[in-house]
Amino acid sequence: MMICIDDKWFDDAEVQRQRAYYLAAKPYSHVILDGFLKSDVALSLYQNFPKLSEMKTHYKGVNENKAEDSGFGKHHPLFTAVRDDLMSKEFVKVVERITGISGLIMPDDEMGYGLHQGTDGSFLDVHIDFNIHATKNLHRRLNLLLYLNKHWKTEYGGDLEMWNSTMTACENKVTPLLNRCLIFETADHTYHGYAPIHLPEHESRKSMFGYYYTPLPADLKYHDTTFRARPNEGLLKRVKTDVKEAIKNQIKYRLKQFGLIQFYYDTIFKAKTEK
């Protein structure tokens, strides 16, 4: 049926099982699909994952340290094949049945799919995601994260933390193991992130992402990705994070309001993050 995604996920009984899991999951709706891709495809993606130096965008700041790349044309063709499977009508229908969200769309751009990678010291502080596509009238609804780490060890850390809506407790963790796919709701209460990882020189935390959207409702107000400090991270970190995020969100909201957000990404953002 699919070039890359394992056929078992299209079985009606399996879809129903995952639907039940999704509805019952805590602290917010999600599913974990182990063995998501055909095993040879997952192994090949791991073996052909680009080096950190080959990744286009590098984030390094108060709240994140990671690299990102959506330019699949320059990487192994299997990355494009997986992306095409994720965008296919057949798989989108499966995701819609599991989540109960209809009309899902994965945009064919850097806000729809890509790769993430982090080496020793990489982290992504707890946050909620931006809720509206920068240049299209689309409402972000779901994240799909496909982990590609063959030899991951517990001592590396790097579990995806899922926090409750009040940011008082981490209520679930997902270890980033090879061929594990995590799909979860994106909303104003779905806080997630990962703590600094501890890796040997030859290792990195690798994943592929896909973001699903629906048409934009008229009354939805834009917000950017918004970071929050964990309760144990100290007053200084909390103040720095809260002030930075308040300023950033106000600027991004105005840029979006006046149709200048793409200009920002093409100029200031590009100059800060691209190597």
C-alpha positions in Angstrom: 0.0 0.0 0.0 2.7 2.5 1.1 6.3 2.7 0.0 7.6 3.3 3.5 4.9 3.2 6.2 4.2 -0.3 7.5 0.9 -1.8 6.2 -0.3 -2.8 9.7 -1.3 0.8 10.5 -4.0 0.7 7.8 -5.8 -2.2 9.3 -9.2 -1.2 10.6 -8.9 -3.0 13.9 -5.5 -1.3 14.5 -6.9 2.1 13.7 -9.7 1.5 16.3 -7.2 0.4 18.9 -5.1 3.6 18.3 -8.3 5.7 18.4 -9.1 4.4 21.9 -5.5 5.0 23.0 -5.5 8.5 21.6 -8.7 9.5 23.5 -7.5 8.0 26.8 -3.9 9.3 26.7 -2.6 11.7 29.3 -1.8 14.5 29.8 -3.2 15.2 26.4 -4.3 13.2 23.3 -1.5 11.2 21.6 -0.5 7.9 20.2 2.8 6.0 20.0 3.3 3.8 17.0 6.3 1.5 17.3 7.5 -0.1 14.1 5.9 2.8 12.1 8.0 2.3 9.0 9.0 -0.9 7.3 12.1 -1.9 9.1 14.5 -1.7 6.2 13.3 1.9 5.5 13.8 3.0 9.1 17.3 1.6 9.2 18.2 3.3 5.9 17.0 6.6 7.2 19.1 6.2 10.3 22.1 5.3 8.2 21.7 8.2 5.8 20.6 10.9 8.2 22.5 14.1 7.3 25.4 15.2 9.4 24.8 18.1 11.8 27.0 20.3 9.6 24.7 19.6 6.6 21.6 20.9 8.4 20.4 24.3 7.2 19.0 26.0 10.3 20.7 26.0 13.7 18.9 27.3 16.8 21.1 28.2 19.8 19.6 30.3 22.5 18.1 30.6 26.0 15.4 28.0 25.3 16.8 25.7 22.5 19.8 24.1 21.0 19.1 22.0 17.9 19.3 21.9 14.1 16.6 21.7 11.5 16.4 21.1 7.8 13.5 20.8 5.3 15.5 20.7 2.1 14.9 17.0 1.3 16.1 17.4 -2.3 19.7 17.4 -1.1 19.3 14.3 1.2 18.7 10.6 0.6 15.6 10.1 -1.5 13.9 7.9 1.2 13.3 11.1 3.2 11.2 12.4 0.4 9.5 9.0 0.0 8.5 9.0 3.7 7.3 12.6 3.4 5.1 11.6 0.5 3.6 8.8 2.4 2.8 11.1 5.3 1.1 13.5 2.9 -0.8 10.8 1.1 -4.6 10.7 1.1 -4.5 7.1 2.5 -2.4 7.9 5.5 -4.0 11.2 6.2 -7.3 9.4 6.4 -5.8 7.0 9.0 -4.7 10.0 11.1 -8.1 11.6 10.8 -9.8 8.4 12.0 -7.4 8.1 14.9 -7.7 11.7 16.1 -11.2 12.5 15.0 -9.9 15.7 13.2 -11.1 16.0 9.6 -9.7 18.0 6.8 -6.1 17.6 7.7 -3.4 19.1 5.4 0.4 18.8 5.6 1.8 21.9 3.8 4.6 21.2 1.3 7.1 23.6 3.0 9.3 24.0 6.0 6.3 24.5 8.3 4.9 21.2 7.1 7.8 18.7 7.4 11.6 18.4 8.0 14.4 16.9 10.1 15.6 17.7 13.6 19.0 16.9 15.1 20.9 17.6 18.3 24.3 16.6 19.5 25.7 16.6 23.1 24.1 19.4 25.1 21.1 19.8 22.7 17.8 20.7 24.4 14.4 22.1 23.6 12.7 23.7 26.5 9.1 23.0 27.3 6.7 25.0 25.0 3.5 25.1 23.1 3.8 25.4 19.3 2.8 28.2 17.0 -0.9 27.9 16.1 -1.1 29.4 12.6 1.0 28.8 9.5 3.2 31.9 8.8 2.0 32.5 5.3 -1.1 30.3 4.7 -4.5 30.4 6.3 -4.0 27.1 8.2 -4.5 26.1 11.8 -1.9 23.8 13.2 -3.5 20.7 14.8 -1.2 17.8 15.1 2.5 17.0 15.4 4.0 13.8 14.0 7.5 13.0 15.3 9.4 10.0 13.9 12.5 9.1 15.9 15.5 7.6 14.1 18.0 6.7 16.9 19.2 3.1 16.7 21.5 2.9 19.7 19.7 5.2 22.1 20.6 4.6 25.8 18.7 5.7 28.9 21.6 7.7 30.2 21.5 9.9 27.1 18.3 11.5 28.3 16.3 13.1 25.5 12.9 11.7 26.3 10.1 14.0 25.1 8.4 15.4 28.2 4.7 15.9 28.2 3.6 18.4 30.8 0.2 19.2 32.2 -1.7 22.4 31.3 -0.6 24.3 34.4 3.1 23.4 33.9 3.3 22.0 37.4 4.2 18.4 36.5 5.6 16.2 33.7 3.0 13.5 33.4 4.4 11.4 30.5 7.7 10.8 28.7 8.5 9.2 25.3 11.9 7.8 24.6 13.2 8.6 21.1 13.8 5.1 19.8 14.4 4.0 16.2 11.2 3.7 14.2 8.9 5.1 17.0 6.3 7.5 15.7 4.5 9.9 18.1 1.4 11.8 17.0 0.0 14.4 19.4 -2.5 17.2 19.6 -1.1 20.8 19.3 -3.1 23.3 21.3 -2.6 26.0 23.9 -2.2 23.4 26.7 0.0 20.7 25.1 3.3 21.6 26.7 6.3 19.5 25.5 10.1 19.5 25.2 13.3 17.7 26.1 16.0 18.4 28.6 19.7 18.7 27.8 21.1 15.4 26.4 24.4 13.8 27.2 25.9 12.0 24.2 29.2 10.6 23.0 30.9 12.3 20.1 29.5 10.0 17.4 25.8 10.1 18.5 23.0 12.6 17.9 19.3 12.8 18.6 17.6 12.4 15.2 14.0 12.8 14.2 11.7 13.6 11.3 8.7 15.8 11.8 5.4 16.4 10.0 2.8 19.0 11.0 -0.9 18.7 10.1 -3.2 21.6 9.8 -6.9 22.4 9.1 -8.4 25.5 7.5 -8.1 28.5 9.7 -11.2 29.5 11.8 -12.1 33.2 11.6 -11.8 33.9 15.3 -8.4 32.3 16.0 -5.6 34.7 17.2 -2.0 34.0 16.1 0.7 33.2 18.7 4.2 32.0 18.1 5.9 29.1 19.7 5.9 29.9 23.4 8.4 28.6 25.9 7.9 28.1 29.6 10.5 27.4 32.3 10.1 24.2 34.3 9.2 24.7 38.0 12.7 23.7 39.1 14.7 25.9 36.8 15.0 28.9 39.0 13.7 32.4 39.1 16.3 33.9 36.7 15.5 31.3 34.0 11.7 31.9 34.5 12.0 35.7 34.3 14.3 35.6 31.2 12.0 33.1 29.4 8.8 35.0 30.3 10.1 38.4 29.2 11.7 37.1 26.0 8.6 35.2 25.0 6.2 38.1 25.8 8.3 40.5 23.6 8.8 37.9 20.8 5.1 37.0 20.6 4.0 40.6 20.4 6.5 41.3 17.6 5.5 38.2 15.7 1.8 38.9 16.2 2.3 42.4 14.6 4.4 41.1 11.8 1.7 38.5 11.0 -1.1 41.1 11.3 0.6 43.4 8.8 1.7 40.7 6.4 5.4 41.0 7.1 6.1 37.6 8.7 7.5 36.0 5.5 9.8 39.0 5.2 11.0 38.4 8.7 11.8 34.7 8.0 13.5 35.6 4.7 15.8 38.2 6.3 16.3 38.5 10.0 15.5 34.8 10.9 17.6 33.5 8.0 20.6 35.7 9.0 20.4 34.5 12.6 20.0 30.7 12.1 21.4 29.6 8.8 25.0 28.4 8.3 
